[in-house]
Amino acid sequence: MSTPTGDLTPAGIAAWRARSQRLWGERFATPLEAFRHLGVVQSQEYQPSKLTPAMRAVPDRDGLAYAGADSVDAVIDRGEVVRTHVLRPTWHTVPAEDLRMLLAATADRVMQLMGTNNRSLGLTMQILDGAAEALAAATAGGRHLDRAEVVEVLTEAGVPDPSGVRLSHLLEHAELTQAVCSGTPKDGKQTYANFEERVPAGEIGKDDAVRALAERFFNSRGPATVKDFTRWATLKVADAKVAVGELGLKELRHDGRVLYYAGERPEPVEGGPVVDFVQGFDEMLCSYTDTKDWVLHHSVPRSLFPDRPRFNSAILLDGQVIGNWKAAVKKDRVVIETWRARGFTAAEIAALRRGADRLRAWFGSPEMELGLEHD
């Protein structure tokens, strides 16, 4: 049975989620623990994506408010997490030990979604599977290939026109079929490594994988709806409902929707406003497609938010999106431009400056130039 909670508001849900995701509250000892808690971090833009696990981990050197970017690079270099296509047809960084589970749960559905584009590109299953086999063989023995070397391998294997969008689809298929995953970056470039050599061994059935994925989602992102989960994970609603039912999660009802969560409802946050500068694909934003109306700040009508954000990265006020930001690192300072959907109170401006200063430290700049713009 779901429990009505008349005292719960969209702002309260956002604050609860910030606690569940560990954006607020006790942070993890390392970025790797943050990756393990979240399960996946959307990361089509590699450099900004490092901010997501960093903000959820304790500072690892003086002057930082959270973990440094180099500590996130280190877990990627060591292969403890891999950056690959999984969950949805986009890049995600995931703990290596979870990748087989994630693929068992979602790979079939993702490949179905890619089918139409594959056919329009003339990529038959014979071509796709042949390319995957060639890449698995070429990366065996610990060889990590950058994109140019991948093209050479596929050309030598007789794969027609391995370039552009076709190359991207060939690589995604190879990732989804457990032929390759990301290797150690080479001169700052993505590389591809042999899946079996990079990912811990183990087998898991699809039903168990979906249940494990559901448990990870609602533990780290609740309260959320089943549709939030299915759209985040590219799953059928029927499969997700079975998994949720087997987990025995707690339920609540708000605004006609049933939300699931684990653990206990956190106490209200004391003190003044909290402003967080998060990357544009932070899990506070992209985990909640079904309940995205609670992601935007409750004080501003949704119609006042632009269809396309001014800047890609987001400013959260008390856990809800209120605007956007971008940063340019100069020799002696970082220039942070901001746009907000409304003006701020003096207390909110102070919180904004504190959030921007945490970002300045993360970028390693001694000074900050902060631009304040709003509608």
C-alpha positions as CSV (number, residue, x, y, z in Angstrom):
1,M,0.0,0.0,0.0
2,S,1.2,3.5,-0.8
3,T,1.0,6.1,1.9
4,P,-0.3,9.7,1.1
5,T,2.1,12.3,2.4
6,G,0.2,15.6,2.5
7,D,3.2,17.5,4.0
8,L,5.6,16.4,1.1
9,T,6.2,19.1,-1.6
10,P,8.2,19.1,-4.8
11,A,10.9,21.0,-2.9
12,G,10.9,18.3,-0.2
13,I,11.2,15.5,-2.8
14,A,14.2,17.3,-4.4
15,A,15.9,17.7,-1.0
16,W,15.2,14.0,-0.3
17,R,16.7,13.0,-3.6
18,A,19.8,15.1,-3.0
19,R,20.3,13.1,0.2
20,S,19.7,9.8,-1.5
21,Q,22.2,10.7,-4.2
22,R,24.7,11.9,-1.5
23,L,25.0,15.3,-3.1
24,W,24.1,16.4,0.4
25,G,24.9,14.9,3.7
26,E,27.6,12.4,4.4
27,R,30.0,12.0,1.5
28,F,31.8,8.9,0.3
29,A,35.5,8.3,1.1
30,T,36.4,8.1,-2.6
31,P,35.0,8.8,-6.0
32,L,34.9,5.0,-6.6
33,E,32.5,4.6,-3.7
34,A,30.3,7.3,-5.3
35,F,30.3,5.5,-8.6
36,R,29.3,2.3,-6.9
37,H,26.5,4.0,-5.1
38,L,25.1,5.7,-8.2
39,G,25.7,2.6,-10.4
40,V,26.1,4.7,-13.5
41,V,27.1,8.3,-14.3
42,Q,26.0,9.7,-17.6
43,S,29.2,11.0,-19.3
44,Q,29.0,11.8,-22.9
45,E,31.1,14.9,-22.0
46,Y,34.0,13.3,-20.2
47,Q,35.6,16.2,-18.5
48,P,32.4,17.7,-17.0
49,S,31.1,14.3,-16.0
50,K,33.9,13.9,-13.5
51,L,32.1,16.5,-11.3
52,T,29.3,14.1,-10.5
53,P,31.3,11.6,-8.5
54,A,33.7,14.2,-7.2
55,M,30.9,16.2,-5.6
56,R,29.7,13.1,-3.7
57,A,33.2,12.3,-2.3
58,V,35.2,13.9,0.5
59,P,38.0,16.4,-0.4
60,D,41.3,14.6,-1.0
61,R,43.6,17.7,-0.7
62,D,43.6,21.0,1.0
63,G,41.5,23.8,-0.4
64,L,38.9,21.6,-2.0
65,A,35.2,21.2,-1.0
66,Y,35.0,17.8,-2.6
67,A,37.3,15.3,-4.4
68,G,39.6,16.5,-7.1
69,A,39.3,15.8,-10.8
70,D,42.6,13.9,-10.8
71,S,41.2,11.4,-8.3
72,V,38.4,10.6,-10.7
73,D,40.9,10.2,-13.5
74,A,42.8,7.8,-11.4
75,V,39.9,5.3,-11.0
76,I,39.4,5.4,-14.7
77,D,43.1,4.9,-15.5
78,R,43.2,1.9,-13.2
79,G,40.1,0.4,-14.9
80,E,38.0,0.4,-11.7
81,V,35.4,2.2,-13.7
82,V,34.9,2.1,-17.4
83,R,33.3,4.6,-19.8
84,T,31.1,2.8,-22.3
85,H,27.7,2.7,-23.9
86,V,25.2,1.1,-21.6
87,L,21.7,1.7,-20.2
88,R,20.7,4.1,-22.9
89,P,22.3,4.8,-26.3
90,T,24.8,7.3,-24.8
91,W,28.1,7.3,-22.7
92,H,28.0,6.2,-19.1
93,T,30.8,5.6,-16.6
94,V,30.2,2.6,-14.5
95,P,32.0,0.4,-11.9
96,A,33.7,-2.4,-13.8
97,E,32.2,-5.0,-11.5
98,D,28.7,-3.9,-12.4
99,L,29.0,-3.8,-16.2
100,R,27.9,-7.4,-16.9
101,M,24.8,-6.8,-14.7
102,L,24.0,-3.6,-16.5
103,L,24.4,-5.2,-20.0
104,A,22.3,-8.2,-19.0
105,A,19.5,-5.9,-17.9
106,T,19.5,-3.4,-20.7
107,A,21.6,-4.3,-23.7
108,D,18.9,-6.1,-25.7
109,R,16.5,-3.1,-25.4
110,V,19.2,-0.6,-26.3
111,M,20.1,-2.6,-29.4
112,Q,16.5,-2.7,-30.4
113,L,16.4,1.1,-30.2
114,M,19.5,1.4,-32.3
115,G,18.1,-1.0,-34.9
116,T,16.3,1.6,-37.1
117,N,19.4,3.8,-37.4
118,N,21.6,0.8,-38.0
119,R,19.4,-0.3,-40.9
120,S,19.4,3.2,-42.3
121,L,23.2,3.2,-42.2
122,G,23.4,-0.1,-44.0
123,L,24.8,-1.9,-41.0
124,T,23.5,-5.5,-41.1
125,M,24.0,-7.8,-38.1
126,Q,26.6,-9.6,-40.2
127,I,28.6,-6.4,-40.4
128,L,28.1,-5.4,-36.8
129,D,29.0,-8.8,-35.4
130,G,32.0,-9.1,-37.7
131,A,33.3,-5.7,-36.5
132,A,32.8,-6.7,-32.9
133,E,34.7,-10.0,-33.4
134,A,37.6,-8.1,-35.2
135,L,37.8,-5.6,-32.3
136,A,37.8,-8.3,-29.6
137,A,40.7,-10.0,-31.4
138,A,42.6,-6.8,-32.0
139,T,42.4,-5.8,-28.3
140,A,43.4,-9.2,-26.9
141,G,46.6,-9.3,-24.9
142,G,46.1,-5.9,-23.2
143,R,46.2,-3.8,-26.3
144,H,44.2,-0.6,-26.0
145,L,43.2,1.1,-29.3
146,D,42.4,4.7,-29.8
147,R,39.7,5.7,-32.4
148,A,42.2,6.0,-35.3
149,E,43.6,2.5,-34.5
150,V,40.1,1.1,-34.4
151,V,39.5,2.4,-37.9
152,E,42.7,0.7,-39.1
153,V,41.6,-2.6,-37.5
154,L,38.1,-2.5,-39.0
155,T,39.4,-1.5,-42.5
156,E,41.8,-4.4,-42.5
157,A,39.0,-6.7,-41.4
158,G,37.0,-5.6,-44.5
159,V,34.3,-3.6,-42.7
160,P,32.9,-1.2,-45.2
161,D,33.3,2.5,-44.4
162,P,34.1,2.5,-40.7
163,S,33.9,6.2,-40.3
164,G,31.6,8.9,-38.9
165,V,28.3,7.9,-37.5
166,R,28.8,4.3,-38.9
167,L,31.9,4.0,-36.8
168,S,30.0,5.1,-33.7
169,H,27.4,2.5,-34.2
170,L,29.9,-0.2,-34.9
171,L,31.7,0.6,-31.6
172,E,28.4,0.8,-29.6
173,H,27.4,-2.6,-30.9
174,A,30.8,-4.0,-29.9
175,E,30.4,-2.5,-26.4
176,L,26.8,-3.8,-26.0
177,T,27.8,-7.3,-27.1
178,Q,30.7,-7.5,-24.6
179,A,33.5,-7.4,-27.2
180,V,35.1,-4.2,-26.0
181,C,34.8,-1.5,-23.3
182,S,36.9,1.6,-22.5
183,G,40.6,1.2,-21.9
184,T,43.2,3.5,-20.3
185,P,43.0,6.9,-22.0
186,K,46.0,7.6,-24.3
187,D,47.1,11.2,-24.6
188,G,43.7,12.3,-23.3
189,K,41.9,10.2,-25.9
190,Q,39.3,7.5,-25.3
191,T,40.7,4.0,-26.0
192,Y,39.0,0.6,-26.3
193,A,40.1,-2.6,-24.5
194,N,39.1,-6.2,-24.6
195,F,36.0,-6.7,-22.5
196,E,36.9,-10.1,-21.0
197,E,40.3,-8.8,-19.9
198,R,39.0,-5.5,-18.5
199,V,35.7,-6.6,-16.8
200,P,35.6,-9.0,-13.8
201,A,34.2,-12.5,-14.7
202,G,30.7,-13.5,-13.7
203,E,27.3,-14.4,-15.1
204,I,23.9,-13.0,-14.2
205,G,20.5,-13.7,-15.7
206,K,18.3,-10.9,-17.0
207,D,15.7,-11.1,-14.2
208,D,18.3,-11.0,-11.5
209,A,20.1,-8.2,-13.3
210,V,16.9,-6.1,-13.6
211,R,16.2,-6.6,-9.9
212,A,19.8,-5.6,-9.0
213,L,19.5,-2.5,-11.2
214,A,16.2,-1.5,-9.6
215,E,17.6,-1.9,-6.2
216,R,20.5,0.4,-7.1
217,F,18.2,3.0,-8.6
218,F,15.8,3.3,-5.8
219,N,18.5,3.1,-3.1
220,S,20.4,5.9,-4.7
221,R,17.7,8.0,-6.4
222,G,14.5,7.5,-4.5
223,P,11.8,8.6,-4.1
224,A,11.1,8.0,-7.8
225,T,8.4,6.3,-9.9
226,V,8.6,3.1,-11.9
227,K,8.5,5.2,-15.1
228,D,11.5,7.2,-13.8
229,F,13.3,3.9,-13.5
230,T,12.2,2.4,-16.9
231,R,13.1,5.6,-18.9
232,W,16.4,5.9,-17.1
233,A,17.2,2.2,-17.7
234,T,15.5,1.6,-21.1
235,L,13.4,-1.2,-19.6
236,K,9.9,-2.5,-20.2
237,V,7.4,-1.3,-17.6
238,A,6.3,-4.9,-17.0
239,D,9.8,-6.1,-16.2
240,A,10.4,-3.1,-13.9
241,K,7.2,-3.7,-12.0
242,V,8.1,-7.3,-11.3
243,A,11.6,-6.3,-10.0
244,V,10.2,-3.5,-7.8
245,G,7.6,-5.9,-6.4
246,E,10.2,-8.4,-5.5
247,L,12.3,-5.8,-3.7
248,G,9.7,-4.8,-1.2
249,L,10.5,-1.1,-1.4
250,K,8.6,1.5,0.6
251,E,6.0,3.6,-1.2
252,L,4.4,7.0,-0.9
253,R,1.9,8.8,-3.0
254,H,2.2,12.4,-4.1
255,D,0.3,14.4,-6.7
256,G,-1.4,11.2,-8.0
257,R,1.9,9.3,-8.5
258,V,3.4,6.4,-6.5
259,L,7.0,6.8,-5.6
260,Y,9.4,4.1,-4.3
261,Y,12.3,4.5,-1.9
262,A,14.6,2.6,0.5
263,G,15.6,3.7,4.0
264,E,14.1,6.4,6.0
265,R,12.8,9.8,5.0
266,P,15.5,12.4,5.9
267,E,14.9,15.2,8.3
268,P,14.3,18.7,6.8
269,V,17.5,20.6,6.0
270,E,18.3,23.3,8.5
271,G,19.8,26.6,7.7
272,G,19.7,28.9,4.7
273,P,19.5,28.1,1.0
274,V,21.9,25.7,-0.7
275,V,23.2,26.2,-4.2
276,D,25.1,23.5,-6.1
277,F,26.8,23.9,-9.5
278,V,26.4,20.5,-11.2
279,Q,27.3,19.3,-14.7
280,G,24.6,19.3,-17.3
281,F,24.0,15.5,-17.2
282,D,24.2,15.1,-13.4
283,E,22.1,12.3,-12.0
284,M,20.0,14.9,-10.1
285,L,18.7,16.0,-13.6
286,C,18.7,12.9,-15.9
287,S,17.3,10.3,-13.5
288,Y,13.8,11.6,-13.3
289,T,12.2,11.8,-16.8
290,D,8.7,10.9,-15.5
291,T,8.8,13.4,-12.6
292,K,10.9,16.1,-14.3
293,D,8.3,18.7,-13.3
294,W,9.7,18.4,-9.8
295,V,13.3,18.9,-11.0
296,L,12.7,22.5,-12.0
297,H,12.5,25.0,-9.1
298,H,9.0,25.3,-7.7
299,S,9.2,29.1,-7.4
300,V,9.3,29.6,-11.1
301,P,6.6,28.6,-13.6
302,R,7.9,26.0,-16.0
303,S,6.9,28.2,-19.0
304,L,9.7,30.6,-17.9
305,F,12.4,28.1,-18.3
306,P,13.8,28.1,-21.9
307,D,13.4,25.0,-24.1
308,R,17.1,25.1,-24.6
309,P,19.2,26.1,-21.6
310,R,21.4,29.2,-21.8
311,F,24.4,27.1,-20.8
312,N,24.6,23.3,-20.5
313,S,25.5,22.9,-16.8
314,A,22.9,23.5,-14.1
315,I,22.5,25.6,-11.0
316,L,20.5,23.9,-8.3
317,L,18.8,25.9,-5.6
318,D,17.8,23.7,-2.7
319,G,18.1,20.7,-5.0
320,Q,16.0,22.1,-7.9
321,V,17.1,23.6,-11.2
322,I,17.0,27.4,-11.1
323,G,19.5,28.3,-13.9
324,N,22.6,27.3,-15.8
325,W,26.3,28.0,-15.8
326,K,29.5,27.7,-17.8
327,A,33.1,28.1,-16.8
328,A,36.2,29.2,-18.7
329,V,39.6,28.6,-17.0
330,K,42.0,31.3,-17.6
331,K,45.7,31.6,-16.6
332,D,45.0,33.4,-13.3
333,R,41.3,32.9,-12.7
334,V,38.2,31.0,-13.7
335,V,35.4,33.0,-15.3
336,I,32.0,31.6,-14.3
337,E,28.9,32.9,-16.2
338,T,25.5,32.2,-14.7
339,W,21.9,32.6,-15.8
340,R,18.9,32.3,-13.5
341,A,15.2,32.0,-14.2
342,R,14.6,34.7,-11.5
343,G,16.4,37.1,-9.3
344,F,17.9,35.9,-6.0
345,T,17.5,37.1,-2.5
346,A,20.6,38.3,-0.6
347,A,20.8,34.9,1.1
348,E,20.5,33.1,-2.2
349,I,23.2,35.3,-3.8
350,A,25.5,34.4,-0.9
351,A,24.8,30.7,-1.3
352,L,25.4,31.1,-5.1
353,R,28.8,32.7,-4.4
354,R,29.7,29.9,-2.0
355,G,28.7,27.3,-4.6
356,A,30.8,29.1,-7.3
357,D,33.8,29.3,-5.0
358,R,33.6,25.5,-4.4
359,L,33.7,25.2,-8.2
360,R,36.7,27.6,-8.5
361,A,38.7,25.4,-6.1
362,W,37.8,22.3,-8.1
363,F,39.1,23.9,-11.3
364,G,42.3,24.8,-9.4
365,S,42.1,28.5,-10.0
366,P,43.3,31.1,-7.4
367,E,40.7,33.7,-8.4
368,M,37.1,33.7,-9.7
369,E,35.1,36.1,-11.9
370,L,31.4,35.5,-11.4
371,G,28.8,36.8,-13.8
372,L,25.3,37.2,-12.5
373,E,22.5,37.3,-15.0
374,H,18.8,36.6,-14.6
375,D,15.4,37.2,-16.3
